[in-house]
Amino acid sequence: MTARRVSFRAPEEVRVEEVTVPKPDPDELLVETECSGISPGTELLLYRGEAPDDLPADETIPSLSGGLDYPISYGYAAVGRVIETGDAVEGDWLGERVFAFHPHASHFRAAPGELQRVPHGIPAAAATLLPNVEAAINVAMDAGPLVGERVAVLGQGVLGLLTTAVLADHPLEALYTVDRHSLRRERSRDLGADESIAPDADLRGALSDTHRKGADLAIELSGNPAALDGAIDATGYAGRVLVGSWYGDKPATLDLGGRFHRSRIAIESTQVSTIEPELRGRWDKDRRLALAWDRLADLDADAVLTHRLPVEEAADAYRLLADHPDEAIGAVLTYA
């Protein structure tokens, strides 16, 4: 049998390669993929050639243990069914629908511990959002907004929209979002934002009154280093700025003069590979993933996943996400 695998060969050069279907080792399973989700953050950095090639892809995921240099197979949101089990595998796995943090491929092998069983009732395409929902939960946990705070989320791509949906359940005084594209602002309101505005609007003014000038918390998720200045500018005295974007090798030049110098604004990073140290006594990755599955069960995935394309059109999918963010938010590759 022949399998298909997506490969980044060079900037803006994506190929679908034919390879032999792997044979599982005695302690492994063979999964036939139904669909895989494209991460429009990290994967577009790879597509554009903006990811640093001197970093490991992800040291916490066995299938992504290599570097970020070309050629590379990447991706971490594959959903499929187990079609073969190794002789030493225990448990009833055959025919199970599973999720794996694995690159885009029609078939792959994995140990049982590397797979998540997809809960009944969650469609395969929606299940590809698991890593993004987990990341959104991690952002909210790191942000730790207090009752009655005013929060701004800059960037309403996949992660931004999902973070908005999580934060909408918090008892905030105001939740404002920022994005340059009208479709994303519309979806942001649908997912719970009190208001979503364009980058040229007065965000700080919108979050100000006689009691407070500016946001208590601003979360930067746009992937655009220039937006970090906007997050700082919108934040009030002693507020916090949380940076969830990964800019790759794009430099961030900040204006830390003027009001920032006297405002005691804290700037901190958040990233899903680790859990905030103060929470590690109560939270681990398994508990966070279980919560992410619960959130997924209630999520309108179509608000985030705007496109589905066959894997043979993977190059078109990346081009669409890169060149037409006004109409494409999230994309799924299918393997039927």
C-alpha positions in Angstrom: 0.0 0.0 0.0 1.0 3.6 -0.6 0.7 6.3 2.0 0.7 10.1 1.5 2.8 12.5 3.6 3.0 16.3 3.5 6.5 17.7 3.3 7.8 21.3 3.5 10.7 21.3 1.1 11.6 25.1 1.1 9.8 28.3 1.9 6.4 28.3 0.1 7.2 24.8 -1.3 4.8 22.1 0.0 4.7 18.6 -1.6 2.6 15.5 -1.0 4.9 12.6 -1.1 4.1 8.9 -1.6 5.7 6.6 0.9 5.2 3.0 1.9 2.6 2.4 4.6 4.6 1.7 7.8 4.4 -1.6 9.6 3.7 -1.3 13.3 6.2 -2.8 15.7 4.8 -5.3 18.2 4.1 -2.5 20.8 2.7 -0.1 18.2 -0.6 0.7 16.4 -1.2 1.6 12.8 -3.6 4.6 12.3 -5.3 5.5 9.0 -5.9 9.3 9.1 -9.3 10.8 8.4 -8.3 14.4 8.7 -5.5 16.6 10.1 -5.7 20.2 11.2 -3.2 22.9 10.0 -1.9 25.1 12.7 -2.0 28.6 11.1 0.6 29.8 13.6 3.6 27.5 13.6 3.0 25.9 10.3 2.7 29.2 8.5 6.0 30.2 9.9 7.5 27.1 8.4 5.6 27.7 5.1 7.0 31.3 4.9 10.5 30.3 6.0 10.2 32.3 9.2 10.8 29.5 11.7 14.3 29.4 13.3 16.1 26.3 12.1 18.4 26.0 15.1 15.5 25.0 17.5 14.0 21.5 17.9 10.5 21.2 16.5 9.0 20.1 19.8 10.9 18.2 22.5 7.8 17.1 24.2 6.3 15.2 21.1 8.1 12.1 19.9 7.0 12.5 16.3 8.5 16.0 16.2 11.8 15.3 17.8 13.9 16.7 14.9 14.7 20.3 14.0 12.8 22.9 12.0 15.1 22.9 9.0 14.0 21.8 5.5 12.9 19.3 4.4 10.5 18.6 7.2 7.2 16.8 7.8 5.3 18.8 10.4 1.8 19.1 12.0 0.4 18.0 15.3 -3.3 17.4 14.9 -4.1 14.1 13.2 -7.4 12.2 13.7 -8.0 8.7 12.4 -8.9 5.1 13.1 -6.7 2.2 14.3 -6.5 -0.4 11.5 -3.8 -2.7 12.8 -2.3 -3.5 16.2 1.1 -5.0 17.1 1.1 -8.4 18.8 2.3 -7.0 22.2 -0.4 -4.2 22.4 -2.8 -4.6 25.2 -6.4 -3.3 25.2 -9.2 -3.0 22.7 -7.7 -0.5 20.1 -8.8 -1.9 16.7 -11.3 0.4 15.0 -11.0 3.1 17.6 -11.0 6.7 16.5 -7.9 8.4 17.9 -6.1 11.7 18.0 -2.3 12.0 17.7 0.2 14.9 17.9 1.6 13.8 14.5 2.6 15.4 11.2 0.2 15.3 8.2 0.2 11.8 6.8 -2.4 9.3 5.6 -1.0 6.5 7.8 1.3 6.5 10.8 2.3 4.2 13.6 2.3 5.2 17.2 2.5 3.7 20.7 -0.8 3.5 22.6 0.6 6.1 25.1 0.9 8.6 22.2 -2.8 8.4 21.3 -5.9 10.0 22.7 -9.2 8.2 22.2 -11.7 10.7 20.6 -14.8 10.9 22.8 -18.1 9.8 21.2 -20.0 12.7 19.7 -17.0 14.8 18.7 -16.6 14.9 14.9 -13.2 14.1 13.4 -12.6 17.6 12.1 -13.6 19.2 15.4 -11.2 16.8 17.2 -8.2 18.3 15.2 -8.7 21.4 17.3 -7.6 19.6 20.5 -4.1 21.2 20.6 -5.5 24.7 20.0 -8.2 24.3 22.6 -5.5 23.0 25.1 -3.4 26.0 24.2 -6.3 28.4 24.7 -6.9 26.8 28.2 -3.3 27.2 29.0 -3.4 30.9 28.0 -6.4 31.5 30.3 -4.7 29.6 33.1 -1.5 31.7 32.7 -3.5 34.9 32.4 -5.6 34.2 35.6 -8.0 37.1 35.1 -9.8 38.3 38.2 -13.5 38.9 38.6 -14.5 42.2 37.0 -11.3 42.7 35.1 -11.2 44.2 31.6 -9.4 42.0 29.1 -8.3 42.5 25.5 -7.2 39.7 23.2 -5.3 40.9 20.1 -5.5 38.5 17.2 -8.5 36.4 16.3 -7.0 33.5 14.4 -7.7 30.0 15.5 -5.9 30.4 18.9 -7.3 33.9 19.5 -10.9 32.8 18.8 -10.6 29.8 21.1 -9.0 31.8 23.8 -11.9 34.3 23.5 -14.4 31.4 23.8 -12.7 30.2 27.0 -12.4 33.7 28.5 -16.1 34.5 27.7 -17.0 32.1 30.5 -15.1 34.2 33.1 -16.9 36.9 35.1 -15.2 39.8 33.4 -16.4 43.3 33.2 -15.4 43.5 29.6 -13.8 41.3 26.9 -12.7 43.1 23.8 -10.9 41.6 20.9 -8.9 43.1 18.0 -8.4 41.9 14.5 -8.0 43.5 11.1 -10.4 41.1 9.3 -14.1 41.6 9.6 -14.9 37.8 9.3 -12.7 37.1 12.4 -14.3 40.0 14.3 -17.7 38.6 13.5 -16.7 35.1 14.7 -15.2 36.6 17.8 -18.5 38.2 18.8 -20.2 34.9 18.1 -17.9 33.2 20.5 -18.5 35.6 23.4 -16.5 38.8 22.9 -18.4 41.9 24.1 -17.0 43.8 21.2 -14.4 43.2 18.5 -12.6 46.1 16.8 -10.1 46.9 14.1 -6.4 47.6 15.1 -6.8 51.3 14.2 -9.6 51.8 16.8 -9.0 53.2 20.3 -8.8 50.0 22.3 -7.4 51.8 25.4 -10.3 54.3 25.3 -12.9 51.6 24.9 -11.6 49.9 28.1 -11.4 53.1 30.1 -13.8 55.0 32.4 -13.6 57.0 35.7 -12.4 53.9 37.6 -9.8 52.5 35.2 -7.7 53.7 32.3 -7.0 50.8 29.9 -7.1 47.0 30.1 -6.2 45.1 33.3 -4.9 42.3 31.0 -3.9 42.3 27.3 -3.2 39.0 25.5 -1.2 39.1 22.3 -2.1 36.2 19.9 -1.8 37.8 16.5 1.6 36.5 15.5 2.5 40.0 14.5 5.4 41.5 16.5 4.0 45.0 15.9 0.8 44.1 17.7 2.8 43.8 21.0 3.2 47.6 21.1 -0.6 47.8 20.7 -1.1 45.4 23.6 1.2 47.5 25.8 -0.5 50.7 24.8 -3.9 49.4 25.6 -2.9 48.2 29.1 -3.4 50.4 32.2 -1.3 51.0 35.2 0.1 47.8 36.8 -1.6 45.8 34.2 -0.3 42.6 32.5 0.6 41.8 28.9 0.7 38.1 28.1 2.4 37.1 24.9 1.1 33.8 23.4 2.4 34.5 19.8 5.5 32.8 18.5 7.1 35.2 16.2 9.7 32.8 14.9 12.7 34.7 13.6 10.7 38.0 13.2 12.2 40.6 15.6 9.9 42.5 18.0 10.9 46.1 18.4 9.1 47.7 21.4 8.5 51.2 22.4 9.3 51.0 26.1 9.6 54.7 26.7 6.8 57.2 27.4 3.9 55.9 29.5 5.3 52.3 29.8 8.3 53.5 31.8 6.1 54.6 34.7 3.2 52.2 34.3 4.6 49.1 36.0 3.2 46.9 33.2 4.4 43.3 33.4 5.1 41.4 30.1 5.2 37.6 30.3 5.2 34.7 27.8 2.8 31.8 27.7 3.3 28.5 25.8 1.4 25.2 25.9 4.4 22.8 26.2 4.7 23.5 29.9 2.3 24.3 32.8 2.8 27.3 35.0 5.0 26.3 37.9 2.5 27.3 40.6 -0.1 25.0 39.1 2.0 21.9 38.6 1.0 20.4 41.9 -2.7 20.3 40.8 -2.5 20.2 37.0 -0.6 18.0 34.5 -1.0 17.5 30.8 -3.5 14.7 31.1 -5.8 16.8 33.3 -5.5 19.7 30.9 -6.2 17.5 27.9 -9.3 16.1 29.6 -10.6 19.6 30.1 -9.8 20.4 26.4 -12.0 17.5 25.3 -14.8 18.7 27.5 -14.5 22.2 25.9 -14.5 20.7 22.4 -17.7 18.9 23.0 -19.5 22.2 23.4 -17.6 24.2 20.7 -19.0 25.2 17.4 -16.0 24.1 15.4 -17.4 25.6 12.1 -16.8 29.1 13.6 -13.1 28.4 13.5 -12.6 25.8 10.7 -13.6 27.6 7.6 -12.0 25.3 5.0 -11.6 21.6 4.3 -9.3 20.4 1.5 -8.1 17.0 0.3 -4.5 16.3 1.3 -3.5 16.3 -2.4 -4.3 20.1 -2.3 -2.1 20.8 0.8 -0.1 23.4 -1.0 -3.3 25.3 -1.9 -4.4 25.0 1.7 -1.2 26.7 3.0 -1.4 29.3 0.3 -5.0 30.1 1.2 -4.2 30.5 4.9 -1.1 32.7 4.1 -2.6 34.9 1.4 -6.3 35.2 2.3 -6.7 35.6 6.0 -9.7 37.7 5.3 -11.6 34.5 4.3 -9.7 31.6 5.7 -9.2 31.1 9.5 -8.6 27.4 10.1 -8.2 24.5 7.6 -8.4 20.8 7.7 -6.8 18.3 5.3 -8.9 15.2 4.5 -7.7 11.8 3.4 -10.7 9.9 2.0 
